[in-house]
Amino acid sequence: HASDSVKTVASRYDEYINVKDLSDKIARALTAAKKDNDFIYHDRVPDVKDLEPVGKATLVKSTPVSHPMSQKYT
């Protein structure tokens, strides 16, 4: 699915964004995953439509602002 998405971006915005490096990384990762699955796991690869969406993650923790922020605060 990532490979298809990058191809779509490349076809629409090729003059603005160079996605060659990203496309190469995705291809290498896909090749490695297929190799591992064929030799080790033998799992059935589900269709993209059958996968659950990836949930949101909290990346930062908000901190309260203390007042006054400095000694010279007016």
N, CA, C and O atoms as CSV, one atom per row, in Angstrom:
chain,resi,resn,atom,element,x,y,z
A,1,HIS,N,N,0.829,-1.192,0.000
A,1,HIS,CA,C,0.000,0.000,0.000
A,1,HIS,C,C,0.876,1.260,0.000
A,1,HIS,O,O,0.562,2.243,-0.671
A,2,ALA,N,N,1.966,1.219,0.752
A,2,ALA,CA,C,2.881,2.360,0.794
A,2,ALA,C,C,3.489,2.605,-0.583
A,2,ALA,O,O,3.636,3.749,-1.012
A,3,SER,N,N,3.834,1.545,-1.253
A,3,SER,CA,C,4.420,1.676,-2.590
A,3,SER,C,C,3.438,2.314,-3.554
A,3,SER,O,O,3.815,3.175,-4.349
A,4,ASP,N,N,2.185,1.901,-3.490
A,4,ASP,CA,C,1.160,2.488,-4.352
A,4,ASP,C,C,0.943,3.965,-4.031
A,4,ASP,O,O,0.755,4.782,-4.933
A,5,SER,N,N,0.970,4.301,-2.746
A,5,SER,CA,C,0.785,5.696,-2.337
A,5,SER,C,C,1.932,6.574,-2.832
A,5,SER,O,O,1.706,7.697,-3.283
A,6,VAL,N,N,3.158,6.065,-2.750
A,6,VAL,CA,C,4.313,6.835,-3.216
A,6,VAL,C,C,4.255,7.011,-4.735
A,6,VAL,O,O,4.616,8.068,-5.252
A,7,LYS,N,N,3.810,5.994,-5.438
A,7,LYS,CA,C,3.671,6.117,-6.893
A,7,LYS,C,C,2.637,7.177,-7.255
A,7,LYS,O,O,2.817,7.924,-8.217
A,8,THR,N,N,1.561,7.240,-6.488
A,8,THR,CA,C,0.536,8.263,-6.720
A,8,THR,C,C,1.104,9.654,-6.486
A,8,THR,O,O,0.872,10.564,-7.282
A,9,VAL,N,N,1.846,9.822,-5.399
A,9,VAL,CA,C,2.468,11.115,-5.104
A,9,VAL,C,C,3.453,11.491,-6.203
A,9,VAL,O,O,3.490,12.640,-6.642
A,10,ALA,N,N,4.244,10.532,-6.645
A,10,ALA,CA,C,5.231,10.808,-7.690
A,10,ALA,C,C,4.559,11.211,-8.992
A,10,ALA,O,O,5.064,12.083,-9.698
A,11,SER,N,N,3.444,10.601,-9.320
A,11,SER,CA,C,2.777,10.936,-10.574
A,11,SER,C,C,2.106,12.305,-10.528
A,11,SER,O,O,2.027,12.998,-11.543
A,12,ARG,N,N,1.623,12.692,-9.348
A,12,ARG,CA,C,0.915,13.976,-9.241
A,12,ARG,C,C,1.844,15.162,-8.973
A,12,ARG,O,O,1.628,16.255,-9.497
A,13,TYR,N,N,2.876,14.943,-8.155
A,13,TYR,CA,C,3.702,16.047,-7.689
A,13,TYR,C,C,5.170,15.855,-8.006
A,13,TYR,O,O,6.030,16.281,-7.235
A,14,ASP,N,N,5.469,15.225,-9.119
A,14,ASP,CA,C,6.848,14.889,-9.464
A,14,ASP,C,C,7.744,16.110,-9.579
A,14,ASP,O,O,8.921,16.045,-9.224
A,15,GLU,N,N,7.212,17.217,-10.066
A,15,GLU,CA,C,8.057,18.397,-10.217
A,15,GLU,C,C,8.347,19.102,-8.897
A,15,GLU,O,O,9.246,19.940,-8.831
A,16,TYR,N,N,7.595,18.772,-7.843
A,16,TYR,CA,C,7.783,19.422,-6.543
A,16,TYR,C,C,8.535,18.555,-5.536
A,16,TYR,O,O,9.302,19.068,-4.722
A,17,ILE,N,N,8.314,17.247,-5.590
A,17,ILE,CA,C,8.852,16.339,-4.577
A,17,ILE,C,C,9.600,15.197,-5.241
A,17,ILE,O,O,9.116,14.607,-6.207
A,18,ASN,N,N,10.783,14.886,-4.720
A,18,ASN,CA,C,11.541,13.738,-5.198
A,18,ASN,C,C,11.339,12.603,-4.192
A,18,ASN,O,O,11.819,12.673,-3.060
A,19,VAL,N,N,10.627,11.562,-4.615
A,19,VAL,CA,C,10.323,10.450,-3.724
A,19,VAL,C,C,11.127,9.197,-4.083
A,19,VAL,O,O,10.788,8.094,-3.655
A,20,LYS,N,N,12.182,9.372,-4.862
A,20,LYS,CA,C,12.991,8.227,-5.304
A,20,LYS,C,C,13.594,7.488,-4.116
A,20,LYS,O,O,13.522,6.261,-4.063
A,21,ASP,N,N,14.190,8.205,-3.161
A,21,ASP,CA,C,14.801,7.562,-1.993
A,21,ASP,C,C,13.761,6.811,-1.164
A,21,ASP,O,O,13.996,5.685,-0.726
A,22,LEU,N,N,12.618,7.443,-0.959
A,22,LEU,CA,C,11.551,6.810,-0.194
A,22,LEU,C,C,11.028,5.567,-0.914
A,22,LEU,O,O,10.759,4.543,-0.287
A,23,SER,N,N,10.890,5.666,-2.206
A,23,SER,CA,C,10.432,4.528,-2.996
A,23,SER,C,C,11.423,3.369,-2.916
A,23,SER,O,O,11.018,2.210,-2.823
A,24,ASP,N,N,12.707,3.675,-2.949
A,24,ASP,CA,C,13.730,2.632,-2.832
A,24,ASP,C,C,13.699,1.966,-1.455
A,24,ASP,O,O,13.833,0.747,-1.357
A,25,LYS,N,N,13.522,2.758,-0.389
A,25,LYS,CA,C,13.435,2.208,0.962
A,25,LYS,C,C,12.233,1.272,1.094
A,25,LYS,O,O,12.330,0.197,1.685
A,26,ILE,N,N,11.114,1.695,0.541
A,26,ILE,CA,C,9.904,0.881,0.613
A,26,ILE,C,C,10.100,-0.425,-0.151
A,26,ILE,O,O,9.683,-1.485,0.318
A,27,ALA,N,N,10.723,-0.359,-1.309
A,27,ALA,CA,C,10.961,-1.564,-2.104
A,27,ALA,C,C,11.885,-2.531,-1.365
A,27,ALA,O,O,11.643,-3.738,-1.370
A,28,ARG,N,N,12.937,-2.018,-0.730
A,28,ARG,CA,C,13.850,-2.882,0.032
A,28,ARG,C,C,13.143,-3.514,1.228
A,28,ARG,O,O,13.332,-4.698,1.509
A,29,ALA,N,N,12.332,-2.731,1.928
A,29,ALA,CA,C,11.609,-3.256,3.082
A,29,ALA,C,C,10.589,-4.312,2.662
A,29,ALA,O,O,10.412,-5.317,3.350
A,30,LEU,N,N,9.926,-4.083,1.542
A,30,LEU,CA,C,8.950,-5.053,1.035
A,30,LEU,C,C,9.638,-6.349,0.629
A,30,LEU,O,O,9.136,-7.436,0.915
A,31,THR,N,N,10.776,-6.242,-0.029
A,31,THR,CA,C,11.525,-7.431,-0.428
A,31,THR,C,C,11.970,-8.227,0.792
A,31,THR,O,O,11.865,-9.454,0.807
A,32,ALA,N,N,12.468,-7.535,1.817
A,32,ALA,CA,C,12.911,-8.215,3.037
A,32,ALA,C,C,11.739,-8.868,3.758
A,32,ALA,O,O,11.862,-9.988,4.253
A,33,ALA,N,N,10.602,-8.177,3.820
A,33,ALA,CA,C,9.429,-8.736,4.498
A,33,ALA,C,C,8.898,-9.962,3.759
A,33,ALA,O,O,8.524,-10.951,4.388
A,34,LYS,N,N,8.864,-9.903,2.431
A,34,LYS,CA,C,8.404,-11.058,1.645
A,34,LYS,C,C,9.345,-12.241,1.832
A,34,LYS,O,O,8.892,-13.378,1.964
A,35,LYS,N,N,10.649,-11.983,1.845
A,35,LYS,CA,C,11.630,-13.049,2.023
A,35,LYS,C,C,11.452,-13.706,3.390
A,35,LYS,O,O,11.431,-14.933,3.490
A,36,ASP,N,N,11.324,-12.892,4.448
A,36,ASP,CA,C,11.126,-13.432,5.789
A,36,ASP,C,C,9.836,-14.246,5.872
A,36,ASP,O,O,9.809,-15.315,6.481
A,37,ASN,N,N,8.772,-13.736,5.259
A,37,ASN,CA,C,7.498,-14.440,5.315
A,37,ASN,C,C,7.564,-15.760,4.547
A,37,ASN,O,O,7.000,-16.761,4.989
A,38,ASP,N,N,8.243,-15.768,3.408
A,38,ASP,CA,C,8.334,-16.991,2.610
A,38,ASP,C,C,9.192,-18.059,3.276
A,38,ASP,O,O,8.896,-19.248,3.159
A,39,PHE,N,N,10.251,-17.653,3.971
A,39,PHE,CA,C,11.168,-18.623,4.557
A,39,PHE,C,C,10.872,-18.968,6.014
A,39,PHE,O,O,11.145,-20.088,6.444
A,40,ILE,N,N,10.319,-18.029,6.780
A,40,ILE,CA,C,10.182,-18.238,8.215
A,40,ILE,C,C,8.717,-18.366,8.655
A,40,ILE,O,O,8.331,-19.381,9.235
A,41,TYR,N,N,7.909,-17.349,8.380
A,41,TYR,CA,C,6.594,-17.250,9.005
A,41,TYR,C,C,5.476,-17.960,8.242
A,41,TYR,O,O,4.613,-18.580,8.862
A,42,HIS,N,N,5.475,-17.882,6.937
A,42,HIS,CA,C,4.442,-18.485,6.083
A,42,HIS,C,C,3.040,-17.983,6.430
A,42,HIS,O,O,2.069,-18.738,6.364
A,43,ASP,N,N,2.945,-16.721,6.794
A,43,ASP,CA,C,1.648,-16.128,7.124
A,43,ASP,C,C,0.937,-15.670,5.864
A,43,ASP,O,O,1.562,-15.336,4.857
A,44,ARG,N,N,-0.385,-15.662,5.945
A,44,ARG,CA,C,-1.201,-15.124,4.865
A,44,ARG,C,C,-1.156,-13.596,4.975
A,44,ARG,O,O,-1.362,-13.046,6.057
A,45,VAL,N,N,-0.895,-12.933,3.889
A,45,VAL,CA,C,-0.824,-11.476,3.887
A,45,VAL,C,C,-2.240,-10.940,3.667
A,45,VAL,O,O,-2.844,-11.195,2.625
A,46,PRO,N,N,-2.774,-10.194,4.648
A,46,PRO,CA,C,-4.150,-9.700,4.518
A,46,PRO,C,C,-4.243,-8.570,3.496
A,46,PRO,O,O,-3.258,-7.899,3.192
A,47,ASP,N,N,-5.434,-8.384,2.986
A,47,ASP,CA,C,-5.691,-7.282,2.073
A,47,ASP,C,C,-5.690,-5.973,2.864
A,47,ASP,O,O,-6.028,-5.968,4.047
A,48,VAL,N,N,-5.325,-4.897,2.240
A,48,VAL,CA,C,-5.240,-3.592,2.916
A,48,VAL,C,C,-6.597,-3.197,3.492
A,48,VAL,O,O,-6.663,-2.587,4.559
A,49,LYS,N,N,-7.672,-3.540,2.798
A,49,LYS,CA,C,-9.017,-3.180,3.258
A,49,LYS,C,C,-9.396,-3.906,4.546
A,49,LYS,O,O,-10.239,-3.422,5.301
A,50,ASP,N,N,-8.784,-5.062,4.805
A,50,ASP,CA,C,-9.113,-5.843,5.988
A,50,ASP,C,C,-8.336,-5.412,7.231
A,50,ASP,O,O,-8.654,-5.853,8.335
A,51,LEU,N,N,-7.338,-4.570,7.075
A,51,LEU,CA,C,-6.518,-4.134,8.206
A,51,LEU,C,C,-7.217,-3.029,8.991
A,51,LEU,O,O,-7.933,-2.202,8.427
A,52,GLU,N,N,-6.992,-3.033,10.297
A,52,GLU,CA,C,-7.524,-1.967,11.133
A,52,GLU,C,C,-6.624,-0.741,10.992
A,52,GLU,O,O,-5.412,-0.881,10.832
A,53,PRO,N,N,-7.206,0.461,11.048
A,53,PRO,CA,C,-6.361,1.658,10.954
A,53,PRO,C,C,-5.429,1.764,12.154
A,53,PRO,O,O,-5.757,1.322,13.255
A,54,VAL,N,N,-4.281,2.349,11.926
A,54,VAL,CA,C,-3.306,2.549,12.992
A,54,VAL,C,C,-3.813,3.660,13.899
A,54,VAL,O,O,-4.222,4.719,13.424
A,55,GLY,N,N,-3.784,3.418,15.187
A,55,GLY,CA,C,-4.289,4.392,16.153
A,55,GLY,C,C,-3.360,5.575,16.332
A,55,GLY,O,O,-2.211,5.564,15.889
A,56,LYS,N,N,-3.879,6.582,16.984
A,56,LYS,CA,C,-3.090,7.780,17.256
A,56,LYS,C,C,-2.235,7.559,18.487
A,56,LYS,O,O,-2.609,6.814,19.393
A,57,ALA,N,N,-1.097,8.204,18.512
A,57,ALA,CA,C,-0.200,8.116,19.655
A,57,ALA,C,C,0.121,9.520,20.151
A,57,ALA,O,O,0.251,10.455,19.361
A,58,THR,N,N,0.247,9.652,21.456
A,58,THR,CA,C,0.645,10.930,22.034
A,58,THR,C,C,2.159,11.036,21.945
A,58,THR,O,O,2.882,10.247,22.553
A,59,LEU,N,N,2.628,12.006,21.193
A,59,LEU,CA,C,4.061,12.163,20.984
A,59,LEU,C,C,4.720,13.080,22.002
A,59,LEU,O,O,5.901,12.925,22.312
A,60,VAL,N,N,3.961,14.027,22.517
A,60,VAL,CA,C,4.510,14.954,23.507
A,60,VAL,C,C,3.526,15.101,24.658
A,60,VAL,O,O,2.328,14.857,24.513
A,61,LYS,N,N,4.050,15.496,25.777
A,61,LYS,CA,C,3.215,15.735,26.939
A,61,LYS,C,C,3.154,17.238,27.167
A,61,LYS,O,O,4.189,17.898,27.259
A,62,SER,N,N,1.964,17.769,27.256
A,62,SER,CA,C,1.837,19.208,27.466
A,62,SER,C,C,2.148,19.538,28.918
A,62,SER,O,O,1.851,18.766,29.830
A,63,THR,N,N,2.746,20.688,29.103
A,63,THR,CA,C,3.068,21.152,30.449
A,63,THR,C,C,2.346,22.469,30.693
A,63,THR,O,O,2.221,23.287,29.781
A,64,PRO,N,N,1.876,22.678,31.907
A,64,PRO,CA,C,1.180,23.928,32.195
A,64,PRO,C,C,2.156,25.106,32.201
A,64,PRO,O,O,3.328,24.961,32.549
A,65,VAL,N,N,1.653,26.250,31.815
A,65,VAL,CA,C,2.464,27.469,31.799
A,65,VAL,C,C,2.347,28.119,33.172
A,65,VAL,O,O,1.244,28.355,33.664
A,66,SER,N,N,3.485,28.403,33.783
A,66,SER,CA,C,3.460,29.053,35.096
A,66,SER,C,C,3.460,30.567,34.907
A,66,SER,O,O,4.123,31.092,34.013
A,67,HIS,N,N,2.719,31.251,35.748
A,67,HIS,CA,C,2.631,32.705,35.663
A,67,HIS,C,C,3.254,33.286,36.910
A,67,HIS,O,O,2.989,32.741,37.981
A,68,PRO,N,N,4.009,34.277,36.885
A,68,PRO,CA,C,4.619,34.904,35.725
A,68,PRO,C,C,5.742,34.047,35.148
A,68,PRO,O,O,6.357,33.243,35.849
A,69,MET,N,N,5.988,34.234,33.889
A,69,MET,CA,C,6.981,33.420,33.202
A,69,MET,C,C,8.398,33.862,33.504
A,69,MET,O,O,9.330,33.065,33.398
A,70,SER,N,N,8.578,35.114,33.877
A,70,SER,CA,C,9.907,35.624,34.228
A,70,SER,C,C,9.767,36.671,35.318
A,70,SER,O,O,8.660,37.103,35.638
A,71,GLN,N,N,10.898,37.080,35.888
A,71,GLN,CA,C,10.887,38.089,36.942
A,71,GLN,C,C,10.509,39.465,36.404
A,71,GLN,O,O,9.984,40.302,37.139
A,72,LYS,N,N,10.774,39.692,35.134
A,72,LYS,CA,C,10.504,40.998,34.539
A,72,LYS,C,C,9.121,41.076,33.895
A,72,LYS,O,O,8.837,42.019,33.156
A,73,TYR,N,N,8.273,40.110,34.163
A,73,TYR,CA,C,6.949,40.036,33.556
A,73,TYR,C,C,6.071,41.159,34.102
A,73,TYR,O,O,5.999,41.357,35.315
A,74,THR,N,N,5.410,41.888,33.221
A,74,THR,CA,C,4.486,42.938,33.666
A,74,THR,C,C,3.118,42.723,33.070
A,74,THR,O,O,2.202,43.504,33.328
